């Protein structure tokens, strides 16, 4: 009886209840089970041993190991480098069954070769193995341009770049700077975080400096260059870059934003000479209409995050601004820059703006605008490894806490995206209450406090930031190592900008975790997976972002561009 209890790992009291019956009917059961156990153990040793020998041989063989591009929980859906599907072959998707309730707990990752396999399991985001190098193009080929001087940038600006440890131009800068210096109207489109800001700032600043040499007494309050952005935060960031580039140079730049009086120089400062003005669309529009600023000298107009500035809500104001300024026409002969040609227009964005024909109708021929893009625009980038987690709606919060707990232990800077201000604030409140210090950036937070909180995050005073996509859009989040899409985006344009918070020039480690809980989110996941398997660009990127968000969150102010009329009014 004791031997029977030991064999089946049960207590002796339980055995006494049924052992007499078993003993009378199955006299040989103990002997049989023991023999069966010995036979199983003997053969199991052989079965376990053989695969190990095979694995060792495969590691030592001359055949190259396949690099996984898509790694799935269900290994039959793994996709490796070099794999291709036939023209009429059905493409299997790991996310195909994610519309079913039984799919909760499934996951797949993109570009596992950038990840640490030991952390690739459900509930925890992987870490990249390799680092992103600004000296390498998106295709992995080394940039042949040795310095900014070879692009025509003058020595004073090159020296300013060296002071901030920027020595070699990125791909988009190599492609854009010569065209901008030639005075051409351009659309500059490249993935987020690849250096688009310097691609237009350097040539614009240089041209303003050159024209200033010939000007003796410029009028007050009449800028030569205006840079429009959709938000105050992005305006602050652009202005900060200009200050670093122009330190000690004979050029004047001004930041014009609305809101609090101390942040609005258009009302308090005396007239002065201004060469470059940076500001949000609403405030600059009001400044021109009230005569605080003059359009007399404008020769350069930049629309940063152009797809957002030319959407349904803002296109009318941008069009009115362009119609009141003489816009130059790109010369087919490639004539040198000439003030008499009119103002140069630059549109900059990670996604190509929609309906440009409507924007420029009667102003300039769209076909004459130079389009500058990188090779891998709208491709899912390898520099940003991603993990897609399918969870139940009631398990979203638990999944987020599991992710944050690991990040908190590693002191890893995290940016959490939610689709609405209310959700972002709820996430911040809950995490903070659980002992994970977290701050929130939404439109409900006053501008100066948002600016202060973002600076604190960049300086490392805390590591967890909860925000909405529209507030964080365009910001240089170089410190972020982990982006968590708590609410997975529904549209490709949103997705591109949200994952663009990592994988930026200068970031050493970065990865993305996408929490997918609702059926309507699965559709975009399947599009992303399909584009990677077919090595194609993401489709339907030219979305009217503001129109989509305004329709989806009509009552949520956080997902709208600042109201131009309210932008310049002081808040109580």
C-alpha positions as CSV (number, residue, x, y, z in Angstrom):
1,X,0.0,0.0,0.0
2,X,2.8,2.4,0.9
3,X,4.5,1.5,-2.4
4,X,1.3,2.3,-4.3
5,X,1.1,5.7,-2.5
6,X,4.6,6.6,-3.3
7,X,4.2,5.5,-7.0
8,X,1.2,7.7,-7.6
9,X,2.3,10.6,-5.3
10,X,-0.8,10.5,-3.0
11,X,-1.1,10.3,0.7
12,X,-1.6,6.9,2.5
13,X,-5.1,7.9,3.8
14,X,-6.4,8.3,0.3
15,X,-5.0,4.9,-0.8
16,X,-6.8,3.1,2.1
17,X,-10.2,4.1,0.7
18,X,-9.8,2.4,-2.7
19,X,-6.8,0.1,-2.4
20,X,-8.8,-3.1,-1.2
21,X,-11.0,-3.0,-4.3
22,X,-8.0,-2.5,-6.6
23,X,-6.1,-5.3,-4.8
24,X,-8.9,-7.8,-5.4
25,X,-9.5,-7.0,-9.1
26,X,-6.1,-5.9,-10.2
27,X,-3.6,-8.1,-8.4
28,X,-0.7,-7.2,-10.8
29,X,-1.4,-3.5,-11.2
30,X,1.6,-2.4,-9.1
31,X,4.0,-4.7,-11.0
32,X,2.6,-3.6,-14.3
33,X,2.9,0.1,-13.6
34,X,6.4,-0.2,-12.3
35,X,7.5,-2.0,-15.4
36,X,5.7,0.5,-17.6
37,X,7.4,3.4,-15.8
38,X,10.8,1.8,-16.2
39,X,10.2,1.3,-20.0
40,X,9.0,4.9,-20.4
41,X,12.0,6.4,-18.6
42,X,14.4,4.3,-20.7
43,X,12.9,5.3,-24.0
44,X,12.3,8.9,-23.0
45,X,16.0,9.3,-22.4
46,X,16.7,8.3,-26.0
47,X,14.0,10.6,-27.4
48,X,15.3,13.6,-25.4
49,X,18.9,12.9,-26.4
50,X,18.5,12.6,-30.2
51,X,17.2,16.1,-30.8
52,X,20.1,17.6,-28.9
53,X,22.5,15.8,-31.2
54,X,20.6,17.1,-34.2
55,X,20.6,20.6,-32.8
56,X,24.4,20.4,-32.3
57,X,24.9,19.3,-35.8
58,X,22.7,22.0,-37.2
59,X,24.6,24.7,-35.3
60,X,27.9,23.3,-36.6
61,X,26.8,22.9,-40.2
62,X,27.8,25.3,-42.9
63,X,24.2,26.2,-43.7
64,X,23.3,29.8,-42.7
65,X,20.7,30.1,-40.0
66,X,17.4,31.7,-41.1
67,X,16.8,35.1,-39.7
68,X,13.3,35.4,-38.2
69,X,11.3,38.4,-39.4
70,X,8.0,37.4,-37.7
71,X,8.2,35.2,-34.7
72,X,4.9,33.8,-33.4
73,X,3.6,31.9,-30.4
74,X,2.3,29.3,-32.9
75,X,5.6,28.4,-34.7
76,X,3.9,27.3,-37.9
77,X,3.2,31.0,-38.6
78,X,6.9,32.1,-38.3
79,X,8.2,34.0,-41.3
80,X,11.9,34.1,-42.1
81,X,14.2,36.3,-44.2
82,X,14.1,35.1,-47.8
83,X,10.7,33.5,-47.7
84,X,8.3,34.6,-50.4
85,X,4.7,33.7,-51.3
86,X,3.4,32.8,-54.7
87,X,1.3,35.2,-56.7
88,X,-1.9,33.2,-56.1
89,X,-0.8,31.7,-52.8
90,X,-2.9,32.5,-49.7
91,X,-0.7,34.4,-47.2
92,X,-1.1,32.9,-43.7
93,X,-1.4,35.4,-40.9
94,X,-0.8,34.8,-37.2
95,X,-3.4,37.4,-36.5
96,X,-6.0,35.8,-38.8
97,X,-7.9,34.2,-35.9
98,X,-7.7,37.2,-33.6
99,X,-11.3,38.1,-34.2
100,X,-12.3,35.1,-32.1
101,X,-12.5,35.1,-28.4
102,X,-10.2,32.1,-28.0
103,X,-7.3,34.0,-29.5
104,X,-6.6,35.9,-26.2
105,X,-3.1,35.2,-25.1
106,X,-1.7,34.9,-28.6
107,X,1.1,37.1,-29.7
108,X,3.7,37.7,-32.5
109,X,6.7,39.9,-32.8
110,X,8.3,41.7,-35.8
111,X,12.1,41.5,-36.4
112,X,13.1,39.1,-33.6
113,X,16.8,39.5,-34.7
114,X,16.7,42.9,-33.0
115,X,15.4,41.4,-29.8
116,X,16.5,39.4,-26.8
117,X,14.9,36.0,-27.2
118,X,15.0,35.4,-23.4
119,X,12.4,38.2,-23.0
120,X,10.2,37.2,-25.9
121,X,7.2,35.8,-24.1
122,X,3.7,36.9,-23.4
123,X,3.3,39.8,-21.0
124,X,6.8,41.3,-21.4
125,X,8.2,43.3,-24.3
126,X,11.5,42.3,-25.9
127,X,14.7,44.3,-25.9
128,X,16.6,45.0,-29.1
129,X,20.0,43.3,-29.5
130,X,21.5,45.9,-31.7
131,X,21.6,49.7,-31.7
132,X,20.4,52.2,-34.3
133,X,23.3,54.1,-35.9
134,X,22.7,57.5,-37.5
135,X,25.6,56.7,-39.9
136,X,23.6,53.9,-41.5
137,X,20.8,54.3,-43.9
138,X,17.5,52.5,-43.5
139,X,18.7,49.8,-46.0
140,X,21.8,49.2,-43.9
141,X,24.2,50.8,-46.3
142,X,26.7,53.3,-45.0
143,X,26.2,56.9,-46.0
144,X,28.9,58.1,-48.3
145,X,28.6,61.8,-47.5
146,X,31.3,62.7,-45.0
147,X,30.0,66.0,-43.7
148,X,27.5,68.8,-44.0
149,X,30.0,71.1,-45.7
150,X,29.9,68.8,-48.8
151,X,26.2,69.5,-49.0
152,X,26.8,73.3,-49.2
153,X,26.3,74.2,-45.5
154,X,28.6,77.0,-44.4
155,X,31.3,76.6,-41.8
156,X,29.6,78.5,-39.0
157,X,26.5,76.2,-39.0
158,X,28.8,73.2,-39.4
159,X,30.6,74.3,-36.2
160,X,27.3,74.7,-34.4
161,X,26.4,71.1,-35.3
162,X,29.7,69.9,-34.0
163,X,29.0,71.5,-30.6
164,X,25.9,69.3,-30.3
165,X,27.9,66.3,-31.5
166,X,26.3,66.1,-35.0
167,X,29.0,65.4,-37.5
168,X,27.5,63.4,-40.4
169,X,24.2,64.1,-42.2
170,X,21.4,61.5,-42.2
171,X,19.9,60.2,-45.4
172,X,17.0,62.6,-45.6
173,X,19.3,65.5,-45.0
174,X,21.6,64.4,-47.8
175,X,18.6,64.2,-50.1
176,X,16.9,67.4,-49.1
177,X,19.5,70.1,-48.3
178,X,20.8,70.6,-51.9
179,X,17.2,71.0,-53.2
180,X,16.2,73.5,-50.5
181,X,19.4,75.5,-51.0
182,X,18.4,75.8,-54.7
183,X,15.2,77.5,-53.6
184,X,12.8,74.8,-54.8
185,X,9.4,74.2,-53.3
186,X,9.7,70.7,-51.7
187,X,7.7,68.0,-49.9
188,X,10.1,66.3,-47.5
189,X,8.6,63.0,-46.3
190,X,10.6,60.5,-44.2
191,X,9.9,58.2,-41.3
192,X,9.7,59.8,-37.9
193,X,12.9,60.6,-36.0
194,X,15.2,60.4,-39.0
195,X,16.4,64.1,-39.0
196,X,13.8,66.0,-41.0
197,X,14.0,69.1,-38.8
198,X,17.6,69.7,-39.7
199,X,16.9,68.9,-43.3
200,X,14.9,72.1,-43.6
201,X,16.3,74.3,-40.8
202,X,20.0,74.3,-42.0
203,X,19.3,75.5,-45.5
204,X,16.6,78.0,-44.5
205,X,18.9,79.5,-41.8
206,X,21.8,79.7,-44.2
207,X,19.7,81.5,-46.9
208,X,18.4,84.0,-44.3
209,X,22.0,84.7,-43.2
210,X,23.1,85.3,-46.7
211,X,20.2,87.6,-47.5
212,X,20.9,89.6,-44.3
213,X,24.3,90.6,-45.5
214,X,22.7,92.6,-48.3
215,X,20.0,94.2,-46.1
216,X,20.9,97.4,-44.3
217,X,17.7,98.5,-42.4
218,X,15.1,95.7,-42.4
219,X,11.6,96.6,-41.1
220,X,10.5,95.7,-37.6
221,X,8.2,92.7,-37.1
222,X,8.7,91.4,-40.6
223,X,10.1,87.9,-40.6
224,X,11.9,86.3,-43.6
225,X,11.0,82.8,-42.6
226,X,7.9,81.4,-40.8
227,X,7.7,77.9,-39.5
228,X,4.2,76.6,-38.7
229,X,3.5,73.7,-36.4
230,X,0.3,72.1,-35.2
231,X,1.1,72.4,-31.5
232,X,2.9,74.6,-28.9
233,X,5.1,71.7,-27.8
234,X,6.5,71.1,-31.2
235,X,7.0,74.9,-31.7
236,X,9.1,75.0,-28.5
237,X,11.2,72.1,-29.7
238,X,11.8,73.7,-33.1
239,X,12.7,77.0,-31.6
240,X,15.1,75.3,-29.2
241,X,17.0,73.7,-32.2
242,X,17.1,77.1,-33.9
243,X,18.7,78.7,-30.9
244,X,21.4,76.1,-30.7
245,X,22.2,76.4,-34.4
246,X,22.3,80.2,-34.5
247,X,24.1,80.9,-31.2
248,X,26.5,83.8,-31.9
249,X,25.3,84.3,-35.4
250,X,23.7,87.6,-36.8
251,X,20.2,86.3,-37.0
252,X,17.1,86.8,-34.9
253,X,14.5,84.2,-34.1
254,X,11.2,84.5,-32.3
255,X,8.8,82.0,-30.7
256,X,5.1,83.0,-31.0
257,X,2.6,80.9,-29.1
258,X,-0.8,81.6,-27.6
259,X,-2.2,80.8,-24.2
260,X,-0.7,82.5,-21.2
261,X,0.4,86.1,-21.5
262,X,4.0,85.5,-20.5
263,X,4.2,83.1,-23.5
264,X,2.8,85.5,-26.0
265,X,5.4,88.1,-27.2
266,X,3.0,89.4,-29.8
267,X,1.2,91.4,-27.1
268,X,3.9,92.6,-24.8
269,X,7.2,92.9,-26.6
270,X,8.2,96.2,-28.4
271,X,8.7,96.1,-32.2
272,X,11.9,94.4,-33.2
273,X,13.8,93.0,-36.1
274,X,12.8,89.3,-36.6
275,X,14.3,87.0,-39.2
276,X,12.6,83.7,-38.3
277,X,9.3,83.1,-36.5
278,X,8.2,79.8,-35.1
279,X,4.6,79.2,-33.9
280,X,1.4,77.3,-34.0
281,X,-1.0,78.0,-36.9
282,X,-3.6,79.7,-34.9
283,X,-1.4,82.3,-33.2
284,X,0.6,83.1,-36.3
285,X,-2.6,83.5,-38.3
286,X,-4.0,85.9,-35.7
287,X,-0.7,87.8,-35.5
288,X,-0.7,88.5,-39.3
289,X,-4.4,89.4,-39.4
290,X,-4.0,92.0,-36.5
291,X,-0.8,93.5,-38.0
292,X,1.5,92.5,-35.2
293,X,3.6,90.6,-37.8
294,X,4.0,91.6,-41.4
295,X,4.2,89.4,-44.5
296,X,6.4,92.0,-46.3
297,X,9.7,90.1,-46.2
298,X,8.5,86.4,-46.1
299,X,10.7,84.3,-48.4
300,X,10.5,80.9,-46.7
301,X,7.3,79.1,-45.4
302,X,7.7,75.8,-43.6
303,X,4.8,73.5,-42.6
304,X,6.1,71.0,-40.1
305,X,3.8,68.0,-39.6
306,X,2.2,69.2,-42.8
307,X,-0.3,66.4,-43.0
308,X,-1.9,67.7,-39.9
309,X,-1.8,71.3,-40.9
310,X,-3.5,70.7,-44.3
311,X,-6.3,68.5,-43.1
312,X,-10.0,69.4,-43.2
313,X,-9.9,71.6,-40.1
314,X,-6.8,73.7,-40.9
315,X,-6.5,73.7,-44.7
316,X,-8.6,76.8,-45.1
317,X,-6.3,78.9,-42.9
318,X,-3.1,77.6,-44.5
319,X,-4.5,78.3,-48.0
320,X,-5.5,81.8,-47.0
321,X,-2.0,82.4,-45.7
322,X,-0.4,81.1,-48.9
323,X,-2.7,83.1,-51.2
324,X,-1.7,86.4,-49.5
325,X,2.0,85.7,-50.2
326,X,3.7,85.5,-53.5
327,X,4.8,81.9,-53.9
328,X,7.6,81.1,-56.2
329,X,7.4,78.5,-59.0
330,X,10.1,75.9,-59.3
331,X,12.3,76.8,-62.3
332,X,12.9,74.0,-64.8
333,X,16.2,75.6,-65.6
334,X,17.4,75.4,-62.0
335,X,18.0,79.2,-61.6
336,X,19.7,80.4,-58.5
337,X,17.8,81.7,-55.6
338,X,16.3,85.1,-56.2
339,X,14.2,87.3,-53.9
340,X,12.1,88.3,-56.9
341,X,10.9,84.8,-57.5
342,X,8.6,84.8,-54.4
343,X,8.5,82.7,-51.2
344,X,9.7,79.1,-51.1
345,X,7.3,76.6,-49.6
346,X,8.5,73.4,-47.7
347,X,6.1,70.8,-46.5
348,X,7.6,68.3,-44.0
349,X,5.9,65.2,-42.6
350,X,6.3,61.5,-41.9
351,X,3.2,60.9,-44.1
352,X,2.5,62.5,-47.4
353,X,-0.2,65.2,-47.0
354,X,-3.6,64.5,-48.6
355,X,-5.3,66.6,-51.2
356,X,-2.4,68.8,-52.1
357,X,-4.2,69.8,-55.3
358,X,-6.9,71.4,-53.2
359,X,-4.4,73.2,-51.0
360,X,-2.4,74.7,-53.9
361,X,-5.2,75.2,-56.4
362,X,-4.6,78.6,-58.0
363,X,-1.4,79.1,-56.1
364,X,1.2,76.8,-57.5
365,X,1.3,73.8,-59.8
366,X,1.5,70.7,-57.5
367,X,3.4,68.8,-60.2
368,X,6.2,71.3,-60.0
369,X,6.9,70.7,-56.3
370,X,10.0,68.6,-55.6
371,X,9.1,65.4,-53.7
372,X,11.9,64.1,-51.5
373,X,11.4,60.8,-49.7
374,X,13.5,58.0,-48.2
375,X,13.6,54.6,-49.8
376,X,11.7,52.9,-46.9
377,X,9.0,55.5,-46.3
378,X,5.8,53.8,-45.0
379,X,7.6,50.5,-44.4
380,X,7.5,48.9,-41.0
381,X,11.1,49.8,-39.8
382,X,13.5,47.2,-38.6
383,X,15.0,49.7,-36.2
384,X,11.8,49.4,-34.0
385,X,11.1,45.8,-32.9
386,X,7.5,45.3,-32.0
387,X,5.5,42.9,-30.0
388,X,1.7,42.5,-30.6
389,X,-0.3,41.1,-27.7
390,X,-3.9,39.9,-28.1
391,X,-5.6,40.2,-24.8
392,X,-9.2,40.3,-23.5
393,X,-10.7,43.6,-22.8
394,X,-10.8,43.0,-19.1
395,X,-7.1,42.1,-19.1
396,X,-5.7,45.3,-20.7
397,X,-4.9,47.0,-17.4
398,X,-3.2,43.8,-16.0
399,X,-1.1,43.5,-19.1
400,X,0.0,47.1,-18.9
401,X,0.9,46.7,-15.2
402,X,3.0,43.6,-16.0
403,X,4.9,45.6,-18.7
404,X,5.4,48.6,-16.5
405,X,6.6,46.5,-13.5
406,X,9.5,45.1,-15.7
407,X,10.3,48.5,-17.1
408,X,10.3,50.1,-13.6
409,X,12.8,47.5,-12.3
410,X,15.1,48.2,-15.2
411,X,14.6,52.0,-14.9
412,X,13.5,52.1,-18.6
413,X,11.9,55.3,-19.9
414,X,8.4,54.5,-21.1
415,X,5.8,56.4,-23.2
416,X,2.2,55.1,-23.0
417,X,-0.3,56.1,-25.6
418,X,-4.1,56.2,-25.1
419,X,-6.6,57.5,-27.6
420,X,-8.4,59.9,-25.3
421,X,-7.4,62.3,-22.6
422,X,-9.6,60.6,-20.1
423,X,-8.0,57.2,-20.6
424,X,-4.5,58.7,-20.5
425,X,-5.3,60.4,-17.2
426,X,-6.8,57.2,-15.8
427,X,-3.7,55.3,-16.8
428,X,-1.4,57.8,-15.1
429,X,-3.5,57.9,-12.0
430,X,-3.7,54.1,-11.6
431,X,0.1,53.6,-12.2
432,X,1.0,56.3,-9.8
433,X,-1.2,54.8,-7.2
434,X,0.5,51.4,-7.7
435,X,3.9,52.9,-6.9
436,X,5.1,53.5,-10.5
437,X,5.7,57.3,-10.7
438,X,3.9,58.5,-13.8
439,X,2.9,61.9,-15.2
440,X,0.3,62.8,-17.8
441,X,0.4,64.9,-20.9
442,X,-3.0,65.8,-22.3
443,X,-4.8,69.0,-23.5
444,X,-6.4,69.2,-20.0
445,X,-3.0,70.1,-18.6
446,X,-2.0,73.8,-18.9
447,X,0.6,74.5,-21.6
448,X,3.4,75.6,-19.3
449,X,2.9,72.6,-17.0
450,X,3.0,70.3,-20.0
451,X,6.2,71.9,-21.2
452,X,7.7,71.6,-17.7
453,X,6.7,67.9,-17.3
454,X,8.1,67.0,-20.7
455,X,11.4,68.6,-19.8
456,X,11.5,66.7,-16.5
457,X,10.9,63.5,-18.4
458,X,13.7,64.3,-20.8
459,X,16.0,65.0,-17.9
460,X,15.3,61.7,-16.2
461,X,13.4,63.0,-13.2
462,X,10.8,60.3,-13.8
463,X,10.5,57.4,-16.3
464,X,6.8,56.9,-17.2
465,X,4.8,59.3,-19.3
466,X,1.1,58.8,-20.2
467,X,-0.1,60.8,-23.2
468,X,-2.3,61.1,-26.2
469,X,-0.9,60.8,-29.7
470,X,-1.8,64.3,-30.8
471,X,0.0,65.9,-27.8
472,X,3.2,63.9,-28.2
473,X,3.3,64.1,-32.0
474,X,6.5,65.4,-33.5
475,X,8.3,65.7,-30.1
476,X,11.9,64.5,-30.0
477,X,11.4,61.6,-27.6
478,X,15.0,60.4,-27.9
479,X,15.1,59.2,-24.3
480,X,12.2,56.8,-24.7
481,X,13.2,53.2,-24.9
482,X,9.7,51.6,-24.8
483,X,6.5,52.7,-26.4
484,X,3.3,51.0,-25.2
485,X,0.2,51.5,-27.3
486,X,-2.4,50.9,-24.5
487,X,-5.0,51.8,-27.0
488,X,-4.0,50.4,-30.4
489,X,-4.6,52.9,-33.2
490,X,-7.2,52.3,-35.8
491,X,-5.6,54.0,-38.8
492,X,-2.3,53.6,-40.5
493,X,-1.3,57.3,-40.2
494,X,-1.8,57.2,-36.4
495,X,0.2,54.0,-36.2
496,X,3.1,55.5,-38.1
497,X,3.4,58.5,-35.8
498,X,2.9,56.6,-32.6
499,X,5.6,54.0,-33.3
500,X,7.8,56.9,-34.5
501,X,8.5,57.9,-30.9
502,X,11.2,55.3,-30.8
503,X,13.7,54.2,-33.4
504,X,15.0,57.8,-33.7
505,X,18.5,59.0,-34.5
506,X,20.7,58.6,-31.4
507,X,18.5,56.1,-29.6
508,X,20.4,53.1,-28.4
509,X,17.7,50.7,-27.4
510,X,14.0,51.0,-28.3
511,X,11.0,48.7,-28.8
512,X,7.2,48.8,-29.0
513,X,4.5,46.8,-27.4
514,X,1.0,46.9,-29.0
515,X,-1.9,45.8,-26.8
516,X,-4.8,44.6,-29.0
517,X,-8.1,44.0,-27.3
518,X,-10.9,45.1,-29.6
519,X,-12.1,43.6,-32.9
520,X,-11.8,46.9,-34.7
521,X,-8.1,47.1,-33.8
522,X,-7.4,43.6,-35.4
523,X,-8.0,44.9,-38.9
524,X,-5.0,47.2,-38.8
525,X,-2.8,44.5,-37.1
526,X,-3.6,42.2,-40.0
527,X,-2.7,45.0,-42.5
528,X,0.7,45.5,-40.8
529,X,1.5,41.8,-40.6
530,X,0.5,41.3,-44.3
531,X,2.7,44.3,-45.4
532,X,5.7,42.8,-43.6
533,X,5.2,39.3,-45.0
534,X,4.9,40.7,-48.5
535,X,7.7,43.2,-48.0
536,X,5.3,46.0,-49.1
537,X,4.7,49.6,-47.9
538,X,1.8,50.2,-45.6
539,X,-1.3,51.1,-47.6
540,X,-3.9,53.9,-47.1
541,X,-1.3,56.1,-45.3
542,X,-2.6,59.4,-46.8
543,X,-5.3,59.5,-44.3
544,X,-7.0,62.8,-43.3
545,X,-5.9,62.4,-39.7
546,X,-7.7,65.4,-38.2
547,X,-10.9,64.6,-40.0
548,X,-10.8,61.0,-38.8
549,X,-10.1,62.0,-35.2
550,X,-12.6,64.8,-35.1
551,X,-15.3,62.3,-36.3
552,X,-14.2,59.6,-33.8
553,X,-13.7,61.9,-30.8
554,X,-16.0,64.8,-31.6
555,X,-16.3,65.5,-27.9
556,X,-12.7,65.0,-26.9
557,X,-10.7,68.2,-27.2
558,X,-7.4,66.4,-26.8
559,X,-7.6,64.7,-30.2
560,X,-8.0,68.0,-32.0
561,X,-5.5,70.6,-33.2
562,X,-5.5,73.7,-31.2
563,X,-8.4,76.0,-31.9
564,X,-6.9,78.9,-33.9
565,X,-9.2,81.5,-32.3
566,X,-8.7,80.2,-28.8
567,X,-4.9,79.7,-29.3
568,X,-4.0,83.3,-28.7
569,X,-6.4,84.1,-25.9
570,X,-5.1,84.2,-22.4
571,X,-6.5,81.5,-20.1
572,X,-7.7,82.2,-16.6
